[in-house]
Amino acid sequence: MKVAVVILNWNGKHFLEKFLPSVVACNSSDSEIIVADNNSSDDSVSFLKENYPNVKIIINSANGGFAKGYNDALQHVDSEYYVLLNSDVEVTPGWIDSVIRLMDSEKNIAACQPKIKSYQDKDSFEYAGAAGGFIDKYGYPFCRGRMFDHLEKDTGQYNDVREIFWATGACMFIRAECFHRINGFDADFFAHMEEIDLCWRLKNFGHKIMYCPDSTVYHVGGGTLNKISPKKTYLNFRNNLMLIYKNHPPQYFFIKFFWRMILDGIAGMKFLLSGEFGHIIAIIKAHFNFYNSHSSTRAKRNALKKEIKYYTTSAVYLHSVIADFYLRGKKTFSEIDKPERFLK
């Protein structure tokens, strides 16, 4: 098959029962559906065998999280394109074909995402991806349609095909050749921001990441970790430090990294003032873990530097999204979307 829709599952029988029917019903003629089970302890596998005998099952030997789970499973998948789809996503008719048409139109497109809307509120964008991911000069990720926790209603304001910085892991289309060329996800991320790291590496190797508005899916979100849990705070802060250290170009690297440390301290103060002590501990743990793993992260950075011919500049926001959101009151992407504010 040209396309393999690969759903990573861990103890998600309830999601498979609810959302797999839409994936089957909306499947394209040149696409196969695969469930990669991350060593679940529920009866997900037996449910699939009994109810979906035509769905291929790959069973990973251990739960290595999102990153290692996909790395392990995709070794056994042979197709031109992978679609990495969360188990808590409802798809719509034509959701595959429109994205593949866009990617087929330009071989330099390595990855692409559809429009991600909320399953609970289908008029709104969803937190994990919305209308495409971007990053500011300090390494903070944000989306068209979602600035921090502010979600926009979809009124057609982001219905243009556009190059983005990162595509969401909730529903990522990626060329198999490109995925394996850069050795897939960094398994040390476990979960959260591993898709941004993957896209940043792809861009540093000269590829494009795109957003396709003609395809829409609906995402529940928080299926594995609640978005306000201290565990997710820990992973987000630790992984973001790893992300910047690995992929940022040499120019102004240490200055920006220094400022990033200060901004993390401000975030900790915000949690302190709101009495969210679990999140403060999570940030401290994230930093200590990053320092302890510094040598291995530096080795990855040095290895990448040997292969990168030029560092990407496209779709990087030249300002601070934190300052725009909290100090200047700019709550939507449209308010900051000026050509001079983004690197080409």
N, C-alpha and C positions, 0 to 999 in steps of 0.2 A: 504494500500500500504506500501511496505517496505521503500520507499523513497518519501519524499515530497520536491519538488522544490518550495521554497517560495520566491517570488519576492516582495520586499518592494517598493511601488510606492507612490510618492508624486508629483502631477502635472506633471506626466511624460508620458502623452498620446503619445507624439512624439517618445519616446523611446519604448513604448509598440508596436506602429505601426511598428517600424523598426526592433526590435529584438525579439519580442515574436514569430514570425513565425519560427525562428531557434530553439527556445526552444521547441516548439510543434513538429517540424519535427524531432528533435533529441532526443525526450523523450524515455525513456526505458519502457519496458512492465510492470515493477513493480514500476512505479513512477507516481505520480500525480503532476499536476502543480497548484499552488495557487498564487494568487496575493493578497497581504496584502496592502490595501490602507490606507495611513496615513492621512485621512481626506482631500483629494484633493479638490481643488476648480475648477479644470478644468473638462472636461467630460470624464475622464479616465474610471470611472465605467460604464457609459452608453456605451462607446466604447467596453468595454469587454463583457458586456451582449449581445450586438448586434452581435459582430463578433466572440466571443469565448465562446459560451454557456457551453462548457465542462470544462472551467477553473473555478475553485472554487474561490470565492471572499470573503475575510474577510475585513470588514471595521472598522478601529480603530476610536474611538470617537474623537481623537485629534492627531495633529502632534507632537509626542514626540521625533522626530528625529530617527536616525537609531537604537539606543539602546532600547529605550522604545517601539518604533514601533514594533520591532521584539519580545520583551518580551510580549507585549500585544497579538500579532497575534499568537504566537506559543503556547499559552495556549489552542488554539482551533484546534491544528493540532496533529493528532495521527499517528505516524509512527516511525520506528526504527531509521531512519536517516533524518536529515534536511539538505537541501542544501540552504544556504542563498545566493541568487543570485541578484546582482544589475540589475536594469532594462536596463542599457546601456551595456549589455554584449551579444556578439554573441557566441553561443556555436557550437560545432562540433560533428559529429557522434561518438558515443561511449564515450562521455565525462563523463557520469555518471558511466557506468559499470566498467571502469578501476579503478576508485577511490574506489568504493564500494568493489571490489575484494581485494584491498590492505587493506582496513579497516576490512573486514571480516577475513583476514588472521591473525590478532592479536587483541584480544579484548581490549588490553590496549591502542590502538590508539583511541583517543577521537575526533580528528579533522584532516582534511587534505585539502590541496588545490591543484588544477591543475596548469599547466603552464599558466601564465597570460601574454598574448602578446597584443601589441597595435593594436587597430582597424584601426587607421590611417596609421600605418606603420607595416604591418603584419610580417615583418622580425625582428622586435625589441621587446624586453620585454617592459611591461607596468609598469608605476610608482607604482601602487597600488598592490604590491605582487610579481611581476616578477616570479622568480623561488624559492620563499620561503623567509620568513622573519626571521631576526636575530636581536639581540640586543647587544650593547657593554656594558662594565662594568659601564658606566655612564648613561645607560638607553636610549641611542640614537638608534632608530630602523633603519635598512637598509635591503637590499634584495640581494640575488644572482641575478645578472642581472641588479641591480639598486642601485648605490651608490649615495645618495643625488639626484641631478638632472641628473646625467650621466647614460643614458640608453644604455645597450649593445645590439648588434645584437645577435640573437639566431643562433648559429652555431652548436648546439648540445653539447655545453660545460657543460650544466647542465641537462643532460638526465639521471641522476641517481636518484633512489629513495633515499630519505635522510630525517633524522629527522631534523626538523627546530624548531625555537623558537616560531614563530607565523604564523598563516595562515590568508590570506587576507579576509577582510569582503566583498570584491567584489564577491568572489565565495568561500564560506567556506562550506565544508562538516563536519557535526558534529553529533555525537550520541545524540539522543534526551535525553536519560537517563543522560548523562554527562552534557548536557546543563542545565537541570532542577536541577541536583544534586548541582550545584554551583550557582543556582538562576539566570542563564542567564547573560545578559549584565548588567553592572552598568549604570543605566539610567542617572546618573549625568554627564556622559561623553557626552551625547546628540549625538555627531557624532565625529569621528576621534579617533583612538587608542583604541576604546572600544573593538575591536577584539584582540588587543595585551593584554589588561587587562584580557580578557576572557581566552586567551591561557596561560598566565602566571599563572592564578589561576588553570587551569587544570593541568599544569605541576607541580605546587606545591602540587597538590593532587595525584601526581604519574603517570599521564597519558602522552602519547606521542602525539606530533603534527608532521604530516608528509607532505611531498611534493611528488606528483605523476606526473612524466613527461609524462606519457602515455595519459594524458588528457590535451587538450588545449582549452582555450577560449580566445576571443578577447574583450578587455575592452576599452571603449571610455575614461572614467575618467573625473573627474571634473563636473559630471552631476548635483550635488547639489551645491557644492561650488568650484569655480575656485581655482586651487592649489596655486595660487600666491595671493589670496585675503587676506586682513588683518583679516577678520573673521576666515579664516582657520588657519592663524598664531596664532591667539588668542587661538583657540581650541587646536591646536597642542601643544603649550607651556603649557597651563593650564592642559590639560589632561595628558601630559607626566609627569608633577610633581605629579599629583594624582596617576598615574600609578606606579611610583617608590616608592612613600611613602606607598602605599597599599601593595606592593608585594615583595619589596626587603628584603632579609634575614637580620637578626639583625647584622651580622658580617659586620663591616666597613660601616654600613648604614649612620651614620652621617657624616663621612669623605667624602663619595661619594656624599652625598646630598649637602654638602658645595661646593665641586668642581663643581657640576652641576650648582649651582647658578652662579659661576664665568663664566662658559661656556655660560650660557644664557646672561650674561652681554656682553661677547665678540660678541655673535650673534647680540645683540642690536647695538653694535658699527659698525658692518659690515653693518647693515641697515642704520645707520647714515651716514656713509661714501659714501654710494650709493644713499643717498637722499630719501630713502623710509621711510618717517616719519610715515606713517600710520601703518607700521609693528612695529616700535618702540613703538608706543602707544599700539598696540595689545599685545606686550610682557609685558609691564608695567601692563596693565589691567589683563593679565593672572596671573601674580604673586600676585597682590592684591586679585583677586578672590580666588586663592589658599589659601592665608593666611586667608581670611575671612571664608573659608569652612574647615579650618584645623581641627577643633574639630570633624566634621562628618567623615572626611577622616581618622583621627586617630582611631575613633570608628570602622571603617571598618577594619583597619589594626589589631586592637586588637581582633576583632571577628574572623578574618582569622587565627591569630596566635594560637587560641585555637583548631583549627581543623587540622592545617598543621602538619604532622608528620616529614617531612623533606622538606627543600627548594630545588627547582630544581637547577641543575648546567648545565644540558645538553644544548648545542647550544648557550651558552653565550660566546661572544667574549671578550677575556681577555685584550684587548687593547682599545685605543681610536680610533674610526672610523673617528672622526673629524681630529685628528692629521695625521692619515694615508692618508686621502683624500687631505687635504689642505696643509699639510706641507711636506709629503713624496711623494705626487703625485701618490698615488695608487688609480686608478680610477675604477678598476674592482674587483669583489669578488675573482676571481681566484688569484689575486696578494697577497691576505692576507689569503687565504685558506690553512693554515698549521695546522696539527693536534695539535701541541703544543700551538697554539693560541686560541683554543676553549676548554672550559670545557666539560668534558664528563658526 
